[in-house]
Amino acid sequence: MTPAFLITGASSGIGRAVSMRLSRRHGHLVIGGRDRDALEETARLCATNAACTVWECDLGAPETIEPSLGNLL
């Protein structure tokens, strides 16, 4: 079974570093954050090792989470 990982804050800093590290496990990454362009860059950095799905979301605004899940699924 292929491992799957959900990483929030993946557009920069620790979240990006965790995404890059987990990509070495050759699973599927769902990388979330507010900055789509930065998330796309993280996905490019991880793409040689793992499949990535970008999830543009703002976990600080709970009312936006459920509608954004429709785009993810």
Residue pairs with C-beta under 8 A, 6 or more apart in sequence:
2 26
2 27
2 28
3 25
3 27
3 28
4 27
4 28
4 29
4 30
5 22
5 25
5 27
5 28
5 29
5 30
6 30
6 32
7 15
7 18
7 19
7 22
7 29
7 30
7 31
7 32
8 15
8 32
8 33
8 57
8 59
9 15
9 32
9 33
10 16
10 18
10 19
10 29
10 31
10 32
10 33
10 39
10 42
11 31
11 33
11 34
11 35
11 38
11 39
11 41
11 42
12 33
12 35
12 38
15 31
15 33
15 42
16 38
16 42
16 45
19 29
19 31
19 42
19 45
19 46
19 52
20 42
20 45
20 46
22 29
22 50
23 29
23 45
23 46
23 48
23 49
23 50
23 52
24 49
24 50
25 49
25 50
26 49
26 50
27 50
27 51
28 50
28 51
28 52
28 53
29 43
29 46
29 50
29 51
29 52
29 53
30 52
30 53
30 55
30 72
31 39
31 42
31 43
31 46
31 52
31 53
31 54
31 55
32 39
32 55
32 56
32 57
32 59
33 39
33 55
33 56
33 57
34 56
34 57
34 58
36 54
36 56
39 54
39 55
39 56
40 54
42 52
43 52
43 54
46 52
53 72
55 68
55 71
55 72
56 68
56 71
57 64
57 65
57 68
58 64
58 65
59 65
